[in-house]
Structure formats: C-alpha cells, structure tokens
Amino acid sequence: MNMINSEAKLVENLLDKSKLEMLATRDGYGLGLIEAGEKDPRVVVLCADLTESTRSEGFAKKFPERFIEMGVAEQNMAVVASGLANYGKIPFISSYAAFSPGRNNEQIRTNICINNLPVKIGGAHAGISVGPDGATHQALEDIALMRVQPRMVVLVPCDAEETRKATVAAAFNASPTYIRFGREKSPVFTTKDTPFEIGKAITLRDGKDCAIIGCGMLLYNAIAAAEELSKEGIECMIINSHTVKPLDEATIIAAAKKCGAAVSVEEHQVAGGLGSAIAECLARKYPVPQEFIGVQDRFGESGRPDELIEAFGMGIGSIKEAVKKALSRKTA
C-alpha cells in the first residue's frame, strides 16, 4: 500500500475490515460534544427532539444545565442558538440534516450567517445510507445549502474519530459551521494521531495517474478502489477533503498538476457539493478532466444502505470506472 505519512502513521491494516472498529460518524459527534463541553463552559447544545439519534444525549446527561430540548421546531432552534451566540455562548444545534439545515435554512442565513455568529449545525442521518427511512429523510442537498452561505464553514468528516475531532475543532473556530454525519456504522480508519485541521486536506495515498478527492464515509470506498486499481497498474492519489469550505485549494491544485485528472467522491448530489467546489477551483486555476461520484440529480429511496450505495453508483466498482473515464480524457 502506497501511503503518505508526513506527520504520523495514519492507518494500519486499512482494507481489512475485521481489524477496524465499526462506528457511526454520529457517535463521533456525540463524543466531540462532551469533549468540547469539558473544555469550555460556554458550549451549549440544542436538539430538535432527536437527542438519541443525533447522539446529543451524552452531553445532555453530563451537562443538563447546558442542554436545551427544543422539540420539533428547527427554525426556532436556529433563532434561539443565534441569540445564545450573540451573548457569548458556543451553541451546537442538532437534528436530521433533512430538517436542519433542510427546514431552517432561512433562519441559518438571516440570523446566523448574516450576523456572523458562531453557531455549529450538526446535520445527522445525511446521505442515502440512512437506508429504509427513504427519500424524505435522506439529505442529499445539505452541503450545497450550507456551502453557498457566506461565512459558513462546511465539514464532512470521514469516520467517527475524525467527526470527534471536527466537532471539537468547530467549537473553537469562531465561525458559523456545518458538520455533516451519518447513521450507518462505517470503518474507523483514522486514528487519534491522524492530523486534523479545518481547511487542510490530508493526502492518504500517493499516486501519479489520477487524484481521487473525497469526503465522508465514501472515502473508505475510494481507498479500496485505489488499491484495486493499483493491481491494474493505475496509481491513484487519495485526498481526504474533510473541509469542503474553505476548500484546501493548494492541495487540490498540486494533485491536479501531478496527476492530470481528478475524481470527486461524496454521498451527496453531484451539483453543489465537494465535486462542484473542486471543479470551480480547477476551472480557475488548473483545468484537468474530472469525473463525479455522487447522486446524479435524483432523490433517494428506501433500501439497505449497502444496496443503495451500489444502486446509486457510489460503490468501489463505480469509482474505478470513473477513474478510467477521467484517464481516457487526459491529453498528456
């Protein structure tokens, strides 16, 4: 395995799932809330009647005086959080991503972003991997909604450990911040020593033929696809772009210059998400052929998470095909 490690050993036995812990990224959010709360008494948590589902329950039990149950009232939750932030608190608001930011986008825009208040928005159960809940609960537009808001930071961590780090980092970045996470258990393939910094992508694997740039749980599929492609003589660079906004343009451009082709991988509509951010960057500064792995302009549907990932063209085989298509378009 051709792995890069400039700061710490990132992953051991990466592709052997039997040696990896399986946790939902929402579990990392819950742990991060408690850690942030221990670090700073200004941290408060609000939830829209989904305390167990969003994993806010641990914070509520440890710091009951700093937890507010808002009921099914996402718009009010965002407004209350903006008031708390205006008076010096560090509020986290939690719900399914389909409802926050899906339902309260206007309040996030007007009360939080326009006033540049450091409210942290936890979007749970994002992507089609929610599974049987179906289209109404499968948030596939949330990255786009939040990315377009001026001043908003957008974080899409790849596993539970990185979600914990992202949650703690978000508490202290002094900006409106969206953290996206899911319900389904997924491999924990980063470690406590894996570096994490908002706005700084991580190169997990070196390669010269194509740069695969991903975020969220699908990054594991991207790594597996790169290892299979290596057996065919195609060496892919893997970049963990956990921060969709602000995008680490320097790392993206350097990868494009080295590889000459790119594939974006995300569990989100291909319009407006990480792939769009990468395309906008490269179109301005270093255009290369790019293919997009994600949801192709359709709504979700009910099914098992693994079935849906395959059916929607986001499995390992689909990533390999996208790489080969991008390579076929290279001019040199």
N, C-alpha and C positions, 0 to 999 in steps of 0.2 A: 504494500500500500504506500503510495507516494504522498506522504503527509507533510505539511509545512508546520513548523513549530518554532516561532521566533521568540516566544515568551515563556511558554510552559507546555508540557506534554498534554495534548488536547484530548485524545481518545485512545483507549485500548480495546482490542477485540471488537472493533466498531460494528462489523457486519454480522456478528454472532449474537442474535437477539437473546439467546439463552443466558448470556453473560451480562445483559443490560437490564437495569431496572425499568419497569414499565409504569409510568405515571402520567396522569393528565396534566396538561400545562396549567389548568386551573388550580391544581394543587400547589404549584409553584407560586401562583398569585397569592393564595392564602398564606403561605409561609412568608412571603415577602411583606405582606401587610403587617404581620406580627413583628417581623424584624424592624420594619420602618417605625412602627409604633413604639418599640423598645428604644429606638434611637432618639426619637423626638416626640415630646408630648403634644406637639401641635397637630400630629397626624390624627385625623378622624375618618371614619368610614360610614358611608351611607349606602343602603341597599334597597332595591325595589321589590321586596317580598320574595327574594331568591337567595336568602342567606346561605343555605346549604349548597345550592347549585353553583354559586359563584365562589364558594369557599371563604366567604367573609365571616363565617360562623366562629372560626378560631379567634379572630380579632374581637368579635363581639363578646366572647366568653372571657377573654383576658382583659379587655378594656371596655367593660359595659358602659362606662360613663362617657366614652368617646365613640360610641356606635349609635346610629340613628336608623331605625327601620321606617322607611318612607311609605311602605305599601306600594300598590301598583299605580305609581304616579311618577313616571320617569321625567316628565317635563318639570314638575315641581322639585324633584330631587336635584336636577341640574341648577335650578334657580337658587335653592337653599344652599347648595355647595358653593355657588358663586359668592353668596353673601358671607359664608364662613371664610372663604379665601380672602375676601376683601378686608376681613378683620383679623388676618394673620394666621388662620388655620391652614393645614395642608389636607384638603379633603379628597378622598377617593370615593367615586360613585360606581356602583356595581349593578349590572343587570345582564340579561342576554344581549348580545350585540345587535340582534334584530330590533330591540326596543331602545337600547342606549348604546350607540348613537342613532339607531334607526328611527325612533319615535320622537326623540327630543333634540334633533339636530338644530332646530331653530333656536332653542334656549342655549345650546352649546355655542352657537355662532354669536348670538346677541349678548348673552350675559357673561359668557366665559371668555371667548376669543377676542371680541371687540375690546373688552376691558383688560385683556392680557392677564387673566387670573390663573394661578397655578392649580387648577382642578385636575385631578387624574381620573380618567374614564376607563374603567375596566369592562371590556366587551367580552363576555363569556359565550361559550357554545357557538363560536364563529365557524364558518365554513360548512361544507356539506357533510363533514364527518360527525356532525350531530346525529345523523342517521335517521332513525324512524320518525323523528319529530317533523320531518318534511319541510317543504318549501317555505312555509310561513316563519319557521324558526331558524332557518339556515341563512345566516347573514353572509351575503356574498358581495355586498356593496360598501361595507363599512370602512374599509381602508380608503376607498375613493372619497367617501363623505368627509372623513377626517383629514385626509391629505390636502384637500382643496381649501381647508380653513387656514387663513393666515395665522401664524404664531403657533399652530398646533404641531407638536412632536408626535410621530407615529411609530410605535414599537410593535414588532411581530416576532417574539422570541420563538426559538426552535424546539425547546423541550422544557420540562418542569424546572430544571436547575437554572436555565437561562431566564425563565419567566420570573423566578425569585429575584435574580439579580436585576432584571429590568424594573421590577416593581419597586425595589429599594432605590435604585438609581433615579427613577421617576419622581420619587418623593422629594428629592433634593435638587431638582434641575430648574426650579423656579419658573416653569413654563406650563401652559396647558398641554396635557399629554394623554394620548390614547394608547392603551395596552390591550392587544388582541390575544385571546387564548381560547382553548377548546375544551370539550368534554371528554373525548375518547382518549384512552390511555395510549401513550406512544413511547418509543425508546428514549431513555435519558442518555444521550451520547456526549454531552459536555460534562465537565467536572467542576468542582469548586475552584480549581486552578485555571480554568479556561478564562481568558481575559474577556471582560465586557465593558464597553464604554459607549454611551449614547453617541451616535453619529459616526462610529468607527466599525466598519465591516471587518469580518475575520476570514482570512483565507485558510480554509481547512485542508485543501489538497492542491498541489501544484499541477500544472498541465500547460501544454503549448498549443493544443488544437482548438479547443472551444472552452469558453468560460460559462459555467452554469452558476447562475446567481439566484439564490433562493431565500425564502424566509418561512418561518413557521414550521409545522410538523412535517411538511413535504420535503424539507431539506434532507431528511434521512433517506427518502427515495432517491433524491438527486445523488447522494453519495454512493448508494448502491448501484445506480445506473452508471456512474463514472467507473466503478470497479469492473463492471461487466464490459463496458466499452474498452477498458484498458486491455482486456484479453483479446480484443479485436484490433489492437494497435492504435486506438484512439485515446489520447491522453487529455482529460478534461480538468480544468481548474475548477474548484468548488469554492464559492464565496458565500458566507453567511451574512446576508444583508439584513440583520435583525432590526436595524433602524431604516424604515422606509422614508422617513422625513425627519431630520435633514439627511439626504442620501450622501453616502461617502463617495462623492464623485471621483476623487483622486484614485481610489482603489478600483472603481469601475472602469475608468479610462485606462489605467495601467493594464488591467486584464484584457481590455479590448485591443490594445496595442500589441500585447504579447500573443494573444490567441487569434485575433482577426474574426471572431464570431462569438455570439452570445446566445444563451437560452435562459429565460427567466422562469422561475418555478414558484407558484403560490396557489393557495387554496382560496381563490377569490376570483371575481370577474377579471378577465384579462384587461378590460378597459378601466383605467383609473387607478390601478394598484401598483405593485412593485415594478411589473414589466413596463408599464407606461412611464414610470419615473426613470427607469433605465433608458428607455428609448428616447425620452426627452433630453436626457443628459448626452447620450451618444450622438444624437442628431445634431446637437450644437457643437460638440467638441471632437468626436472621433467616430463617424458613422461606420458601422460594420453590420453584416447580416445578423438579424436577431429573430428567434422564434419564441413563442409564448406558450408556456404550460400554465393552464388555469381553466376557469369556467368560461366557456365560449358563448357568451351572450344568451344565457338561458337561466331559468330558475332551478332550484334544487328539487329533489323528490325524496320520498321515503324509501329507506333501504338500509342494509347493513353498511357501516362506514367503509369497510374494505371494498365492498361491491361498488359503492358509489364512486370512490376514488378511481377505480378502474373504468367504470362506465362513463365517467366524465373526462377521461383522457389525461389523468394525472398520475398514473402508475409508472413503475420503473420502465416498462416497455415503451410507453408514450414519450418519456423523457429521452430515451435512447433514439427514438425516431426523430424527435425534434432536433437533437444534436446533429444527426446525419443530414437532416434537411438544411440546417444552418451551414454545415460544412460544404454542402453541394453548391451553395451560393457564394462561397468565398472566391475572391478574384485573384488571390495570390497565396 
